[in-house]
Amino acid sequence: MKFRRAMLIEPYKFDIFEVDEEPGPGQVLLKITGCGLCNWEVGFFRGELNFQGYPHKLGHEFSGEVVALGPGCSKLKIGDKVSALDRGFGGFAEYRVTSELVCEKLEDHIDPRYAMGEPQKCIVTVIRATKPEFGDYGVVQGCGPMGMWCIQGMAGNLLAGLIAVDIDDEKLAMAKNFGATHTINSKTENVVEKIKEITKGHMADFVIEGTGVPALLNSAQDMLKAGRGSRLVLMSSHHDVCKEFDFRKAVDRGLQIIAAHPPFSENEKDDFERAVNMINKGIFKNEEIITHEFSLDEIQKAFETLNQKPADFMKGIVLPQKK
């Protein structure tokens, strides 16, 4: 089948190509309904990362509808809406051939355009790594999309307090709406004193660090209690070296530092299945944090926007079927 795919042809430059692909044994052909713009892929756009040479496929947060089945497929049927966990990129396209085994079915009531799945799989990994316990006080530092999904995933009756920290009052209001019990603007408030007040001196049992700013790792330590159960969970990617990390604070607290990235997962497929279950259940509310939508022909503008991030940017998505 012939269709169009966006390809990065050199740093900072995309082009659209026509390709011709059919599903082979055990594969399905998806009509791509949506593909998320991921901060990690900015490194490819800038030329800092490259796995395939040029032209380079991008797009790994994709979902779609099954339109053709290769020989031997038995899990899915034509018309099924699915989210996929495929590391081969190629989601910025009208269609995508992928293995049936990496697809998880979405319920009929779910809009597949916003059911990305892959980033929520990462959130499942983070929360399972954090191991929130009944009655814990937890902090999410940084209310970008990943922080918001963490709050959505942990909201409810498990924690004594779920505290969102950011410098943007609008994001903090959104975090409160998603289930944060308390919010702190670190630009205008003393975060450590505020956490001490909220927790009645207990301090946080865990902090999920979602800013990716090395300098904030030290301040995250100050939010935590002393004791073996104190954990600092690194959710964001760190592109810059953290030149100053005061390990004396970690030693004083008996702190656990957990890098909760994909290699930490014991079973990514299981994490992905759990993520899609939570999308189907309505726990992950993806559409509510999408601020920017682009057509496939706007892929260049999409990545330029992702690279520069205007003040109102939260999460962007490419809708290949959008004209």
Secondary structure, DSSP 8 states (H G I E B T S, - for coil): -EEEEEEEEETTEEEEEEEE----TTEEEEEEEEEE--GGGHHHHTTS--SS-SSEE---EEEEEEEEE-TT--S--TT-EEEE--TT---SBSEEEEEGGGEEE--TTS-GGG---HHHHHHHHHHHHH---TT-EEEEE--SHHHHHHHHHH-SSS-SEEEEEES-HHHHHHHHHHT-SEEEETTTS-HHHHHHHHTTT--BSEEEE-S--TTHHHHHHHTB-SSTT-EEEE-S---S------HHHHHHHT-EEEE-SGGG-S-HHHHHHHHHHHHHHT-S--GGG--EEE-GGGHHHHHHHHHH--TT-S-EEE-TT--
